[in-house]
Amino acid sequence: MTHALSPGRSRGAGDARALAACIAAAAAIAVLVLLALSVGRYPVPPGALVAVLTGSAPAEIVTVVWQIRLPRIAGALAVGAALAAAGAAYQAMFRNPLVAPDILGVSSGAGLGAVLGIVAGAGIWEIQLASFAGGLCAVGLVYIAAAAVPRGDPTLVLVLAGVVVGALFHAGIALATALADPYTELPAITFWLLGSLAGATRADMARLLPLVLVALVPLVLLRWRINVMSLGDEEASALGVPVAKVRMAAIAAATLMTAAAVASAGVVGWVGLVVPHAARLIVGPGFGRLLPLAALLGAGYMLAIDTLARSLVATELPLGVLTAVVGAPVFLLLLARARRVWS
C-alpha cells in the first residue's frame, strides 16, 4: 500500500513545491515593481508613490509613474514572460535543453521580419505580422534542415541547424541595415537589434499583452499532452496524442510570443534559454509546473535587467547586451549544478 501511494504523494509534494515557488516568484516581482517605480534618473520615494495612488502627488511625479514607468514595467514583465515561456515550449517540443528562441533562429527571423517591415514603411501591426512570419519561417527552416540529416546526434544537428539559419537571417538583417535610410530607418533598426523598452507606451502594451495572453492559452491547454510527448512521438501517438497538431500549435504559440516580444523590445537573447533551466531545477521537467514558474521568473528577470539598464549609468544600456552579460555565466552555473539528465 505504501508503494501504491508513493507516486501520488510525490505528485502532491511536487505540486506544493511548484505552488510555493510561484508564490515566491510573484512576491519577488512585486518588490521589483516597487523598486522599478522608485529608481531612475527621476527618483520617486515610497511616500510619493503612495501620493500618486491617493491623487495628491505633483503632476510631474504622476506623469513619470503613469506615463513612463508603468508602461515600461508592464512591457518588461510581458516580454520576459513571453520569452521564457516560449523557451520552455521549444525545449519541450524538441526535447532538447539547448533549444531557445535565439538559438533556433526565431529571434533573428523575427528581427529580420521587423527590419523588413521598417524598411517598407509599415505600421506597427504590419511590423508585428512580418516579425511573426519571419520567426515562423526560421523555425520551419531549422526543423526541415535538422530532419534532412538522418544520422548524427539530434541535439548537435538541431543546434547546428539553428546556428546556420540564424546566420542566414542575420545576413539578411545586415543587408537591410546597409540599404536602410541612415536618417529615418537606421535608428529604428538599431533599436530592434540592441533591444530596448525606452519607448514603451500604453498603446504598445495594449498591443503586446493580448498577443502574449492569446499565445499562452494553447500552451496551458496542451500542457498534459506536451508532457506525454516528452516520451517520444511513437509513444505519444500510441497514447492517443495527435503529435503533429500539438507540436504545430505549441510552436506557433511560442513563435507568436517571441515575435510579439521582438516587435516590442527588439532582439533580446538568453532569456528563453536560461530561465527555463532555472525553473526546471526548481520544479522538474513537468510542463504543467514548468510553464507558470518559467513565465514568472522570466518576467522578474527581464524587469530586473531593464531596471539595471536605465539605472547603472547615465546613458541607458541595451537590454540585449545586459541579458548576454548576465545570462551567459548564469547558464554555465546552471549547467554545472544540474544533476539530472534531460528527459
Residue pairs with C-beta under 8 A, 6 or more apart in sequence:
14 283
14 284
14 286
14 289
15 289
17 282
17 283
18 282
18 283
18 289
18 292
18 293
21 279
21 282
21 283
21 293
22 292
22 293
22 296
25 293
25 296
25 297
25 300
26 296
28 300
29 77
29 296
29 299
29 300
29 303
32 300
32 303
32 304
32 307
33 73
33 303
34 46
34 49
35 307
36 69
36 72
36 73
36 76
36 303
36 306
36 307
37 44
37 49
37 65
37 69
37 70
37 73
38 44
38 45
38 46
38 49
39 307
39 311
40 64
40 69
40 310
40 311
41 310
41 314
42 60
42 64
44 52
44 61
44 64
44 65
44 69
48 57
48 61
49 65
51 57
51 61
52 61
52 62
52 65
52 66
57 65
67 202
71 200
71 201
71 202
71 204
71 205
72 197
72 198
72 200
72 306
73 303
73 306
74 200
74 205
74 209
75 197
75 200
75 204
75 205
75 208
75 264
75 265
76 197
76 265
76 299
76 302
76 303
76 305
76 306
76 307
77 299
77 300
77 302
77 303
78 205
78 208
78 209
78 212
78 261
78 264
78 299
79 197
79 208
79 261
79 264
79 265
79 268
79 302
80 271
80 275
80 298
80 299
80 300
80 301
80 302
80 303
80 305
81 212
81 295
81 296
81 298
81 299
81 302
82 212
82 215
82 257
82 258
82 260
82 261
82 298
83 101
83 257
83 258
83 261
83 268
83 271
83 272
83 275
83 298
83 302
84 271
84 272
84 275
84 276
84 279
84 294
84 295
84 297
84 298
84 299
84 301
85 216
85 219
85 254
85 257
85 291
85 294
85 295
85 298
86 101
86 106
86 254
86 255
86 257
86 258
86 261
86 272
87 99
87 100
87 101
87 254
87 271
87 272
87 273
87 275
87 276
87 294
87 298
88 272
88 275
88 276
88 279
88 287
88 290
88 291
88 294
89 219
89 226
89 250
89 251
89 253
89 254
89 291
90 99
90 100
90 101
90 104
90 106
90 251
90 254
90 272
91 97
91 99
91 100
91 276
92 226
92 229
92 230
92 250
92 287
92 290
93 226
93 229
93 247
93 250
93 251
93 254
94 158
95 229
95 230
95 232
95 342
96 154
96 155
96 158
96 159
96 342
97 277
97 280
97 342
98 155
98 158
98 159
98 273
99 158
99 159
99 162
100 270
100 272
100 273
100 276
101 107
101 135
101 254
101 258
101 272
102 108
102 166
102 267
102 269
102 270
102 272
102 273
103 159
103 162
103 163
103 166
103 273
104 138
104 139
104 142
104 158
104 162
104 165
104 166
105 138
105 139
105 141
105 142
105 162
105 165
105 166
105 168
105 169
106 135
106 138
106 139
106 254
106 255
106 258
106 259
107 135
107 166
107 258
107 262
107 267
107 268
107 269
108 138
108 165
108 166
108 169
108 170
108 173
108 267
109 134
109 135
109 136
109 137
109 138
109 139
109 165
109 169
110 131
110 132
110 134
110 135
110 138
110 255
110 258
110 259
110 262
110 263
110 267
111 131
111 134
111 169
111 173
111 192
111 193
111 262
111 266
111 267
112 134
112 169
112 172
112 173
112 176
113 127
113 130
113 131
113 132
113 133
113 134
113 135
113 137
113 259
114 127
114 128
114 130
114 131
114 134
114 192
114 262
114 263
115 172
115 173
115 176
115 177
115 180
115 189
115 192
116 130
116 134
116 172
116 176
117 126
117 127
117 129
117 130
117 131
118 127
118 180
118 185
118 188
118 189
118 192
119 176
119 179
119 180
119 185
119 189
120 126
122 130
124 204
124 207
124 263
125 207
127 263
128 207
128 211
128 259
128 260
128 263
131 259
131 260
131 262
131 263
132 255
132 256
132 259
132 260
134 169
134 259
135 255
135 258
135 259
135 262
136 252
136 255
136 259
138 165
138 166
138 169
139 251
139 255
141 161
141 165
141 168
142 158
142 161
142 162
142 165
145 161
145 164
145 165
146 154
146 157
146 158
146 161
149 157
149 161
173 189
173 193
176 189
177 186
177 189
177 193
180 186
180 189
191 199
191 266
192 262
192 266
192 267
193 266
193 267
193 320
194 266
194 267
194 318
194 319
194 320
194 321
195 265
195 266
195 267
195 268
195 318
195 319
195 320
195 321
195 323
196 265
196 266
196 309
196 316
196 318
196 319
197 264
197 265
197 306
197 319
198 310
198 316
200 264
200 265
204 264
207 264
208 260
208 261
208 263
208 264
211 256
211 257
211 260
212 257
212 260
212 261
214 256
215 253
215 254
215 256
215 257
215 260
216 253
216 257
216 295
217 253
218 249
218 250
218 252
218 253
219 226
219 250
219 253
219 254
219 291
220 291
222 246
222 249
222 250
223 287
223 288
223 291
224 288
225 236
225 241
225 246
226 246
226 250
226 287
227 286
227 287
227 288
228 235
228 236
228 239
228 241
229 236
229 241
229 243
229 246
229 247
230 285
230 287
230 343
231 239
233 243
236 243
237 243
258 272
261 268
262 268
265 319
266 319
266 320
267 320
268 302
268 319
268 320
268 323
269 320
269 323
269 324
269 327
270 323
270 324
270 326
270 327
270 328
270 331
271 298
271 301
271 302
271 323
271 327
272 298
273 327
273 331
274 301
274 327
274 330
274 331
274 334
275 294
275 297
275 298
275 301
276 290
276 294
277 331
277 334
277 335
277 338
278 297
278 330
278 334
279 290
279 293
279 294
279 297
280 290
281 334
281 337
281 338
282 293
283 289
283 290
283 293
284 290
285 342
285 343
302 319
302 323
305 319
305 322
305 323
305 326
306 319
308 317
308 322
309 316
309 317
309 318
309 319
309 322
310 316
310 317
